[in-house]
């Protein structure tokens, strides 16, 4: 396993172990995070661990044109129950993603250091959030990193039925209109598969990054 130091560097993703771990250590500086995403790598680790950098194979992604919207969700998108915004509550979205209770998951990987690092990326125009509001309350949303024509999704939350789906679908439609070619979902979830996400080979994923990020 490759141990990072203060140098802003990652080994080739082909050198990952069977789980998809590229390296361990380093920091969450803006420069290192941007290099990671451009290289198809993301950080994911627990509070009592060093930073762990991942590049799983295969990679779970969504092509915006393949977004699957059920009839019931189309009704939700059209009925005006939720209000949709972008970048209105970035840190609040991260805080909710941190504290929301998730089935079969104890604790959270979204630690204060993660929130600080991604808030800095947000201030620099790289990290973005999408929000769903109900009666003036933030009830759903997601955040991630946008570089070139790729959006790297990080986490989402919902405090109301269909709120996160609403925010996700509205944002995917927005990103499609913005010429985003791929949404990185990182690792498999049945929920995102139901919305059209699929597995692709990591080599194909990296080739897409190189073409669409430049």
DRENVEXDREN-859009 format. One record per residue: x, y, z of N, C-alpha, C, O, CB in turn. Coordinates in steps of 0.1 Angstrom, whole numbers, padded with zeros to 4 digits, always signed. Glycine has a CB too. Layout:
! DRENVEXDREN-859009
XYZXYZXYZXYZXYZ/...
//
This chain:
! DRENVEXDREN-859009
+0008-0012+0000+0000+0000+0000+0009+0012+0000+0018+0014+0008-0010+0000+0012/+0006+0022-0009+0014+0034-0010+0011+0044+0000-0001+0048+0002+0012+0040-0024/+0021+0049+0007+0020+0059+0018+0023+0072+0012+0034+0074+0008+0028+0055+0030/+0014+0082+0013+0016+0095+0008+0024+0104+0018+0023+0101+0030+0003+0102+0004/+0031+0113+0013+0038+0123+0022+0033+0137+0018+0022+0139+0012+0053+0122+0021/+0041+0147+0020+0037+0161+0017+0036+0164+0002+0030+0174-0002+0046+0171+0024/+0043+0156-0006+0043+0158-0020+0029+0155-0026+0023+0146-0022+0053+0149-0027/+0025+0164-0035+0011+0163-0041+0013+0153-0053+0017+0157-0064+0006+0177-0046/+0010+0140-0050+0012+0130-0059+0003+0118-0056+0000+0116-0044+0027+0125-0059/-0001+0110-0066-0008+0097-0064-0001+0087-0074+0002+0091-0085-0023+0099-0067/+0000+0075-0069+0005+0064-0078-0006+0061-0089-0018+0065-0087+0009+0052-0070/-0003+0054-0100-0013+0051-0110-0024+0043-0104-0022+0034-0095-0006+0043-0121/-0036+0045-0108-0048+0038-0103-0047+0023-0106-0053+0015-0099-0061+0043-0108/-0039+0019-0116-0037+0005-0119-0031-0003-0107-0031-0015-0107-0029+0003-0132/-0024+0005-0098-0017-0001-0087-0026-0004-0075-0021-0007-0064-0005+0007-0083/-0039-0002-0076-0048-0004-0064-0048-0018-0060-0045-0027-0068-0062+0001-0068/-0052-0020-0047-0054-0034-0043-0068-0039-0047-0075-0031-0054-0052-0035-0027/-0071-0051-0043-0084-0056-0048-0096-0048-0043-0107-0049-0050-0085-0071-0042/-0095-0041-0032-0106-0033-0027-0107-0020-0035-0118-0013-0034-0105-0030-0013/-0097-0016-0041-0097-0003-0048-0089+0008-0041-0091+0020-0045-0111+0001-0051/-0081+0005-0031-0074+0015-0024-0061+0018-0032-0053+0010-0035-0070+0010-0010/-0059+0031-0034-0048+0036-0042-0036+0039-0032-0025+0036-0035-0052+0049-0050/-0040+0046-0021-0029+0051-0012-0035+0055+0001-0048+0055+0002-0022+0063-0019/-0027+0057+0011-0031+0061+0024-0022+0073+0028-0011+0074+0025-0029+0049+0034/-0029+0082+0036-0021+0094+0041-0023+0106+0033-0033+0108+0026-0007+0090+0042/-0013+0115+0035-0014+0128+0028-0023+0138+0035-0024+0137+0048-0019+0126+0014/-0030+0146+0028-0038+0157+0034-0050+0159+0025-0052+0153+0015-0030+0169+0037/-0059+0169+0030-0070+0172+0022-0069+0186+0016-0079+0194+0015-0083+0171+0031/-0057+0190+0012-0055+0203+0006-0062+0204-0007-0065+0194-0013-0040+0205+0004/-0065+0216-0011-0072+0218-0023-0065+0212-0035-0071+0205-0044-0074+0233-0026/-0052+0214-0036-0044+0209-0047-0045+0193-0047-0046+0188-0058-0029+0213-0045/-0044+0187-0036-0044+0172-0036-0058+0167-0040-0059+0157-0047-0040+0167-0022/-0068+0173-0034-0082+0169-0038-0085+0170-0052-0091+0161-0059-0092+0176-0029/-0081+0181-0058-0084+0183-0073-0076+0173-0081-0081+0168-0091-0080+0198-0077/-0063+0171-0077-0055+0161-0084-0062+0147-0083-0062+0139-0093-0041+0160-0079/-0067+0144-0071-0074+0131-0069-0085+0129-0078-0086+0119-0085-0078+0130-0054/-0094+0139-0079-0106+0138-0087-0103+0137-0102-0108+0129-0110-0116+0149-0085/-0093+0145-0106-0089+0145-0120-0083+0131-0124-0083+0127-0135-0079+0156-0123/-0078+0124-0114-0071+0111-0116-0081+0099-0113-0077+0088-0114-0059+0110-0106/-0093+0102-0110-0103+0091-0108-0102+0086-0094-0105+0074-0092-0101+0080-0118/-0098+0094-0084-0095+0090-0070-0104+0098-0061-0106+0110-0064-0080+0091-0067/-0108+0093-0050-0116+0100-0040-0112+0096-0026-0108+0084-0024-0131+0099-0043/-0113+0104-0016-0111+0101-0002-0123+0095+0005-0134+0100+0003-0105+0113+0006/-0121+0085+0013-0132+0079+0020-0126+0071+0032-0119+0061+0030-0141+0069+0011/-0129+0076+0044-0123+0070+0056-0130+0073+0068-0138+0083+0069-0108+0074+0057/-0128+0065+0079-0135+0068+0092-0126+0077+0100-0115+0079+0098-0138+0055+0099/-0133+0082+0111-0126+0093+0119-0113+0088+0125-0104+0096+0127-0136+0097+0129/-0113+0075+0129-0101+0070+0136-0091+0064+0126-0082+0056+0131-0106+0059+0146/-0092+0067+0113-0083+0062+0103-0075+0073+0097-0079+0084+0097-0090+0053+0093/-0063+0070+0091-0057+0079+0082-0065+0081+0069-0075+0073+0067-0042+0075+0078/-0062+0091+0061-0070+0093+0049-0067+0082+0040-0056+0078+0037-0066+0107+0042/-0078+0076+0035-0077+0065+0025-0082+0069+0012-0093+0075+0011-0085+0052+0030/-0074+0067+0001-0078+0072-0012-0082+0060-0021-0075+0050-0021-0066+0080-0019/-0093+0061-0028-0099+0050-0035-0101+0052-0050-0102+0064-0054-0113+0047-0029/-0100+0042-0058-0103+0042-0072-0109+0028-0075-0101+0020-0081-0091+0046-0081/-0121+0025-0072-0126+0011-0074-0128+0007-0089-0130+0016-0097-0140+0010-0067/-0128-0005-0091-0130-0011-0104-0139-0023-0103-0135-0033-0097-0116-0015-0111/-0151-0023-0110-0156-0012-0119-0160+0000-0111-0160+0000-0099-0167-0018-0127/-0164+0010-0119-0168+0023-0113-0183+0025-0115-0188+0021-0126-0160+0035-0119/-0190+0030-0106-0205+0032-0106-0208+0046-0111-0203+0056-0105-0212+0029-0093/-0214+0048-0122-0216+0061-0128-0230+0062-0134-0238+0053-0136-0206+0063-0140/-0234+0075-0137-0247+0078-0143-0244+0087-0155-0238+0098-0154-0257+0084-0134/-0248+0082-0167-0248+0091-0179-0261+0099-0178-0272+0093-0178-0247+0083-0192/-0260+0113-0177-0273+0121-0176-0284+0117-0185-0296+0117-0181-0269+0135-0177/-0281+0114-0197-0291+0110-0207-0299+0097-0204-0309+0094-0209-0286+0109-0221/-0293+0089-0194-0299+0077-0191-0306+0078-0177-0311+0067-0172-0288+0066-0189/-0308+0090-0172-0316+0091-0160-0330+0085-0161-0337+0088-0171-0317+0106-0156/-0333+0077-0152-0346+0070-0152-0356+0077-0142-0353+0077-0130-0345+0055-0149/-0367+0082-0147-0377+0089-0139-0390+0081-0140-0396+0080-0150-0379+0104-0144/-0395+0076-0128-0407+0069-0128-0419+0079-0129-0417+0091-0128-0408+0061-0115/-0431+0073-0132-0443+0082-0133-0445+0089-0120-0449+0101-0120-0455+0073-0138/-0444+0082-0109-0446+0088-0096-0437+0099-0093-0441+0110-0088-0446+0078-0085/-0424+0098-0097-0414+0108-0095-0416+0120-0105-0414+0131-0101-0400+0103-0096/-0421+0117-0117-0424+0128-0126-0435+0137-0120-0435+0149-0122-0429+0122-0140/-0444+0130-0113-0455+0138-0106-0449+0147-0096-0453+0159-0094-0465+0129-0100/-0440+0141-0088-0433+0149-0077-0425+0161-0083-0425+0172-0078-0424+0140-0069/-0419+0158-0095-0411+0169-0101-0420+0180-0106-0416+0192-0107-0403+0163-0113/-0432+0177-0109-0441+0187-0116-0451+0193-0106-0457+0203-0110-0448+0180-0127/-0453+0187-0094-0465+0192-0086-0462+0204-0077-0471+0209-0071-0470+0181-0078/-0449+0208-0077-0446+0220-0069-0445+0218-0054-0444+0228-0047-0456+0231-0072/-0445+0206-0050-0443+0204-0035-0430+0209-0030-0430+0216-0020-0445+0189-0032/-0419+0205-0037-0406+0209-0033-0401+0221-0041-0405+0223-0053-0396+0198-0034/-0393+0229-0035-0386+0240-0043-0371+0236-0044-0365+0231-0035-0387+0254-0035/-0366+0238-0057-0353+0233-0060-0343+0245-0061-0347+0256-0067-0352+0226-0073/-0331+0244-0055-0321+0255-0056-0307+0248-0058-0306+0236-0056-0321+0264-0044/-0298+0256-0062-0284+0252-0064-0275+0261-0057-0276+0273-0058-0280+0251-0079/-0266+0256-0049-0256+0263-0041-0262+0274-0032-0255+0284-0030-0247+0270-0051/-0273+0271-0026-0279+0280-0017-0276+0277-0002-0277+0285+0007-0294+0281-0018/-0272+0264+0000-0270+0259+0014-0259+0248+0014-0261+0238+0020-0283+0254+0020/-0247+0251+0008-0237+0241+0007-0233+0234+0020-0234+0222+0022-0225+0246+0000/-0229+0242+0030-0225+0237+0042-0236+0230+0050-0234+0220+0057-0218+0248+0051/-0248+0235+0049-0260+0229+0055-0262+0215+0049-0265+0206+0056-0272+0238+0054/-0260+0214+0036-0262+0201+0030-0252+0191+0035-0255+0180+0038-0261+0202+0014/-0239+0195+0036-0229+0187+0041-0232+0183+0056-0230+0171+0059-0215+0193+0040/-0236+0192+0064-0239+0189+0078-0251+0179+0078-0250+0169+0087-0243+0202+0085/-0261+0180+0070-0272+0170+0070-0267+0157+0065-0271+0146+0071-0283+0175+0061/-0258+0157+0055-0253+0144+0050-0245+0137+0061-0245+0125+0062-0244+0146+0038/-0239+0145+0070-0231+0140+0081-0240+0134+0092-0236+0123+0097-0222+0151+0087/-0251+0140+0095-0258+0136+0107-0270+0127+0104-0276+0121+0113-0263+0148+0114/-0274+0126+0091-0286+0118+0088-0284+0103+0091-0273+0098+0089-0290+0119+0073/-0294+0097+0097-0293+0083+0100-0294+0074+0088-0304+0076+0080-0304+0079+0111/-0285+0065+0085-0285+0057+0074-0287+0042+0078-0280+0038+0087-0273+0059+0065/-0294+0035+0070-0297+0020+0073-0283+0013+0072-0276+0015+0063-0307+0014+0064/-0281+0004+0082-0269-0004+0082-0256+0003+0082-0245-0002+0077-0269-0014+0070/-0256+0016+0087-0243+0023+0088-0242+0030+0101-0251+0038+0105-0243+0033+0076/-0231+0028+0108-0228+0035+0120-0218+0046+0118-0209+0044+0111-0223+0025+0131/-0221+0058+0124-0212+0069+0123-0212+0075+0109-0221+0073+0101-0198+0064+0126/-0202+0083+0106-0201+0090+0093-0187+0092+0089-0178+0093+0098-0209+0103+0094/-0184+0093+0076-0171+0096+0072-0169+0111+0069-0158+0116+0067-0168+0088+0059/-0181+0118+0070-0180+0133+0068-0176+0140+0081-0185+0144+0089-0194+0138+0062/-0164+0141+0083-0158+0147+0095-0156+0162+0093-0157+0167+0082-0145+0140+0099/-0153+0169+0104-0151+0183+0103-0140+0187+0093-0141+0197+0086-0147+0189+0117/-0129+0179+0092-0119+0181+0082-0124+0180+0068-0120+0188+0059-0107+0172+0084/-0133+0171+0066-0139+0169+0052-0148+0181+0049-0147+0187+0038-0147+0156+0052/-0156+0186+0059-0164+0197+0057-0156+0210+0054-0159+0217+0045-0173+0200+0069/-0145+0212+0062-0137+0223+0059-0131+0223+0045-0130+0233+0038-0126+0224+0070/-0125+0211+0041-0119+0210+0028-0128+0212+0017-0125+0219+0007-0112+0196+0027/-0140+0207+0018-0150+0208+0007-0156+0222+0006-0160+0227-0004-0160+0197+0007/-0158+0228+0018-0163+0242+0018-0153+0251+0011-0157+0260+0004-0165+0246+0033/-0140+0248+0013-0130+0256+0006-0131+0254-0009-0130+0264-0017-0116+0253+0011/-0133+0241-0013-0135+0239-0028-0148+0246-0033-0148+0250-0044-0136+0224-0030/-0158+0246-0024-0170+0253-0028-0168+0268-0030-0172+0274-0040-0181+0252-0017/-0160+0274-0021-0157+0288-0022-0148+0291-0035-0149+0302-0040-0149+0293-0010/-0141+0281-0040-0133+0283-0052-0141+0279-0064-0135+0280-0075-0121+0274-0051/-0153+0275-0063-0161+0272-0074-0161+0258-0079-0166+0255-0090-0158+0281-0085/-0155+0249-0072-0154+0234-0076-0165+0226-0070-0170+0217-0077-0140+0229-0072/-0168+0228-0057-0178+0220-0050-0192+0227-0051-0193+0239-0050-0174+0217-0036/-0202+0219-0053-0215+0224-0055-0226+0216-0048-0224+0204-0044-0219+0224-0070/-0237+0222-0045-0248+0215-0038-0261+0218-0046-0262+0228-0052-0249+0220-0023/-0270+0208-0044-0284+0210-0049-0293+0207-0037-0291+0198-0030-0287+0201-0061/-0304+0215-0036-0312+0215-0025-0327+0213-0028-0332+0218-0038-0310+0227-0016/-0334+0206-0019-0349+0205-0020-0354+0212-0007-0350+0208+0004-0353+0190-0021/-0364+0221-0008-0370+0228+0003-0384+0225+0004-0391+0224-0006-0367+0243+0001/-0389+0224+0016-0404+0223+0018-0408+0233+0029-0403+0232+0041-0407+0208+0023/-0417+0242+0026-0421+0252+0035-0410+0259+0041-0410+0262+0053-0430+0246+0046/-0399+0263+0033-0388+0270+0038-0378+0262+0046-0368+0268+0050-0393+0281+0047/-0380+0249+0047-0370+0241+0054-0362+0232+0044-0368+0227+0035-0377+0231+0064/-0349+0231+0046-0341+0222+0038-0344+0208+0042-0341+0203+0053-0326+0226+0040/-0349+0200+0032-0354+0186+0035-0346+0176+0027-0348+0164+0029-0368+0185+0033/-0338+0180+0017-0331+0170+0009-0320+0178+0001-0321+0190-0001-0340+0163+0000/-0310+0170-0003-0300+0176-0011-0288+0167-0013-0288+0155-0009-0295+0189-0005/-0278+0172-0021-0266+0164-0024-0255+0174-0027-0257+0186-0029-0268+0155-0037/-0243+0169-0026-0231+0178-0030-0221+0170-0037-0221+0157-0036-0225+0184-0017/-0212+0176-0044-0201+0170-0051-0192+0180-0058-0193+0192-0055-0207+0160-0062/-0183+0175-0066-0173+0182-0073-0175+0183-0088-0178+0173-0094-0159+0177-0069/-0174+0195-0093-0176+0196-0108-0163+0201-0114-0158+0212-0110-0187+0206-0111/-0157+0193-0123-0145+0197-0130-0147+0194-0145-0150+0182-0149-0132+0189-0125/-0146+0204-0153-0148+0201-0167-0162+0197-0170-0172+0203-0164-0138+0191-0173/-0164+0186-0177-0177+0181-0181-0181+0169-0172-0189+0161-0176-0178+0177-0195/-0175+0168-0160-0177+0157-0151-0182+0162-0138-0177+0172-0133-0165+0148-0149/-0192+0156-0132-0197+0159-0118-0194+0146-0110-0199+0135-0113-0212+0163-0118/-0187+0148-0099-0183+0137-0090-0192+0138-0077-0190+0147-0069-0168+0138-0086/-0202+0130-0077-0212+0130-0066-0205+0125-0053-0198+0115-0054-0224+0122-0069/-0208+0131-0042-0202+0127-0029-0212+0121-0019-0210+0110-0015-0195+0138-0023/-0223+0128-0017-0233+0123-0007-0246+0130-0009-0246+0141-0015-0228+0124+0008/-0257+0124-0004-0270+0130-0004-0277+0127+0009-0274+0117+0016-0278+0126-0017/-0288+0134+0012-0296+0132+0023-0310+0135+0020-0314+0142+0011-0291+0140+0035/-0319+0129+0029-0334+0132+0027-0340+0132+0041-0338+0123+0049-0340+0122+0018/-0348+0142+0044-0356+0143+0056-0371+0141+0053-0379+0142+0063-0353+0156+0064/-0374+0140+0041-0388+0139+0037-0388+0130+0025-0379+0130+0016-0394+0153+0033/-0399+0121+0024-0400+0112+0013-0398+0119+0000-0405+0129-0003-0413+0105+0014/-0389+0113-0009-0387+0117-0022-0379+0130-0023-0376+0135-0035-0399+0119-0030/-0375+0136-0012-0368+0149-0013-0354+0148-0020-0350+0156-0028-0366+0155+0001/-0346+0137-0016-0333+0136-0022-0334+0132-0037-0327+0136-0045-0325+0126-0014/-0344+0123-0040-0347+0120-0054-0350+0132-0062-0345+0134-0073-0358+0109-0055/-0359+0140-0056-0363+0153-0063-0350+0161-0066-0348+0166-0077-0373+0161-0055/-0342+0164-0056-0330+0172-0058-0321+0166-0068-0315+0173-0076-0323+0175-0044/-0319+0153-0067-0310+0146-0076-0314+0147-0090-0307+0150-0099-0308+0131-0072/-0327+0144-0093-0332+0144-0106-0332+0158-0112-0328+0159-0124-0347+0138-0106/-0336+0167-0104-0336+0181-0110-0321+0185-0113-0319+0192-0123-0342+0191-0099/-0312+0181-0104-0298+0185-0107-0292+0178-0119-0285+0184-0126-0290+0183-0094/-0296+0165-0120-0291+0158-0132-0296+0164-0145-0289+0166-0155-0295+0143-0131/-0309+0168-0145-0314+0175-0156-0307+0188-0159-0304+0192-0170-0329+0178-0154/-0304+0196-0148-0296+0208-0150-0283+0205-0155-0278+0212-0165-0295+0215-0136/-0276+0195-0150-0262+0192-0155-0262+0187-0169-0253+0191-0177-0256+0181-0146/-0272+0180-0173-0274+0176-0187-0274+0188-0196-0268+0189-0207-0286+0167-0189/-0282+0198-0192-0283+0211-0200-0270+0219-0200-0267+0227-0209-0294+0219-0195/-0262+0216-0190-0249+0223-0189-0238+0215-0196-0226+0218-0195-0245+0224-0174/-0242+0204-0203-0232+0196-0211-0224+0187-0203-0213+0183-0207-0224+0205-0220/-0228+0184-0190-0221+0174-0182-0223+0160-0189-0234+0156-0191-0226+0174-0167/-0212+0153-0191-0212+0140-0198-0214+0129-0189-0219+0118-0193-0200+0139-0206/-0209+0130-0176-0209+0118-0167-0210+0123-0153-0205+0133-0149-0196+0110-0169/-0218+0116-0145-0219+0118-0130-0213+0106-0124-0218+0094-0125-0234+0120-0126/-0202+0108-0116-0195+0097-0109-0203+0094-0096-0204+0103-0087-0180+0101-0106/-0208+0082-0094-0215+0078-0082-0206+0070-0073-0210+0065-0062-0228+0070-0086/-0194+0067-0078-0183+0061-0070-0186+0046-0068-0180+0037-0075-0182+0067-0057/-0194+0042-0059-0197+0028-0055-0211+0025-0056-0220+0033-0055-0191+0024-0041/-0214+0012-0059-0228+0007-0062-0238+0010-0050-0234+0008-0038-0228-0007-0065/-0250+0015-0054-0261+0014-0045-0273+0011-0053-0275+0015-0065-0263+0028-0037/-0282+0003-0047-0294-0002-0055-0303+0011-0058-0310+0011-0068-0302-0012-0046/-0303+0020-0049-0311+0032-0051-0307+0040-0063-0316+0043-0071-0310+0042-0038/-0294+0042-0065-0289+0049-0077-0291+0041-0090-0293+0046-0101-0275+0054-0075/-0289+0027-0088-0291+0019-0100-0306+0020-0105-0308+0020-0117-0288+0004-0096/-0315+0021-0096-0329+0023-0100-0332+0036-0107-0341+0037-0114-0338+0022-0087/-0322+0046-0106-0324+0058-0112-0316+0059-0125-0315+0069-0132-0319+0070-0103/-0309+0048-0129-0302+0047-0142-0287+0045-0141-0281+0044-0151-0305+0058-0149/-0281+0045-0129-0267+0044-0128-0262+0030-0131-0270+0020-0130-0262+0047-0114/-0250+0028-0136-0245+0016-0140-0230+0014-0138-0223+0024-0135-0247+0014-0155/-0225+0002-0138-0211+0000-0137-0204+0001-0150-0209-0004-0160-0209-0014-0130/-0192+0007-0150-0183+0007-0162-0169+0004-0157-0165+0006-0146-0184+0021-0169/-0161-0001-0167-0147-0005-0164-0140+0008-0160-0142+0018-0166-0141-0012-0176/-0131+0006-0150-0123+0018-0146-0115+0024-0157-0114+0036-0158-0114+0014-0134/-0109+0016-0166-0102+0022-0177-0110+0031-0186-0106+0041-0191-0096+0011-0186/-0123+0027-0188-0132+0035-0196-0135+0048-0188-0136+0059-0194-0145+0027-0199/-0137+0047-0175-0139+0058-0167-0128+0068-0168-0130+0080-0169-0142+0054-0152/-0116+0063-0166-0104+0072-0167-0103+0079-0181-0099+0090-0182-0091+0064-0164/-0106+0071-0191-0105+0077-0205-0115+0088-0206-0113+0098-0213-0108+0066-0215/-0127+0086-0200-0137+0097-0200-0133+0109-0193-0135+0120-0198-0151+0092-0194/-0126+0107-0182-0121+0119-0174-0111+0126-0183-0111+0139-0183-0114+0114-0161/-0101+0119-0189-0091+0125-0196-0097+0133-0208-0092+0144-0212-0081+0115-0202/-0108+0128-0214-0114+0135-0225-0122+0147-0221-0122+0157-0228-0122+0125-0233/-0129+0146-0210-0139+0156-0206-0134+0166-0196-0140+0176-0195-0151+0149-0201/-0123+0163-0190-0117+0173-0181-0105+0180-0188-0104+0192-0186-0112+0166-0168/-0097+0172-0195-0086+0178-0203-0074+0180-0194-0064+0185-0199-0090+0192-0208/
//
